[in-house]
Amino acid sequence: MSSRPAPLIPPRLRAILVRIPFLVPIVRFLRRGPLARDRNLLITLSVLTLLLGVLAARVSTEWFSPSLFILVTLVGGLQLRLRSLAVLLGAVCVALGYVAVVLGVRDVGPGMLVTLGFTMVLALLMARTRGKLGVQGLRGDVMLLELRDRLKRQGDLPALPKDWGHRVVLKQAGGSSFGGDFLVSTRNGPILEVALVDVSGKGVDAGTRALMLSGTFGGLLGSVESFLPACNAYLHRQPEGEGFVTAVHLRLDLSTGAYVITSAGHPPVVKFDAGRGTWQVSAAKGVVLGVVPDLHCEPDSGVLRRGDALMLYTDGLIEQPGRDIDSGLDRLLGEAERLVPSGFHDGARPLVNSMSAGHNDDCALILIWRP
């Protein structure tokens, strides 16, 4: 249960104030209505602003510099509603005008006026954005951080038995915390299900759609028998298009090593066959999600034996401007050859860094192997 916020007026002080007749209406006004916090902060900042103006004009501009109005404006932009902020900015203009009349316009300084004007515009933009979101302060940023952490937690595979290994590498475009590539996974006994999804776009632009779809796809994974058709039906029902969404689904039996791969417009999964010492391209294929009402996938199945590995990845790893995707896949297979002697766990991150060098796109790689 969340703790209640501390009262604006301590109980003991409130008990004393209510005994003073003319203060009772004031105390009731400060506590009245759902916007009491916004109103009280506006009153506090406005009084502080006017007081700073008087002190700067009558006492000393060294101790009470008009530049303090910038700090007051920033606090208002972070905490007040748009209408309350407009009132506060009016108080700032009045206080600054009073200082200019008493001390002269030259003492205020054009540089400070430009900085204060820019700060006011910035505060209005912040208050407007928070007003649309319906949050106060930095709560909107906190919500984004919580969503980012949720997406990162979903990118962790469940614990696997000791005779299995895995490695997950997610690299977002531009070093952003959000991207269009995400992973959802679940394990029910010996059955491991993994889905790697790629939303069209890159970076933060695709990250908002990825955050929404990750919850939906994560709920469907392990709950329905045909995962990709269920995801396709969900996307097809949406009134507004979500752009292109590709996905690959892996169902792996950890007790026997048997697996089934289904793909929807996703780059092909590659398998390392330890018996032959080569990487093989999976034949699973299908149409991208959300395009047709009935999704038809051609699955691929097999068995992972000792020394074998599966590599799932997104197109950001093999696509480069001006180059054919097949050449990117050939390059990936060539780089993957180096993983065999060096080990899959330690070589996954260098592989992603090598393949993504020279272009800016979301990249994701999942390696599952059987030592």
Beta strands, then each sheet from edge to edge (+ up, - down):
strand 1: 165-171
strand 2: 181-188
strand 3: 191-199
strand 4: 245-253
strand 5: 258-264
strand 6: 270-273
strand 7: 278-281
strand 8: 285-286
strand 9: 297-298
strand 10: 300-303
strand 11: 309-313
strand 12: 363-369
sheet 1: 1+ 12- 11+ 6- 7+
sheet 2: 2+ 3- 4+ 5- 10+
sheet 3: 8+ 9-
end
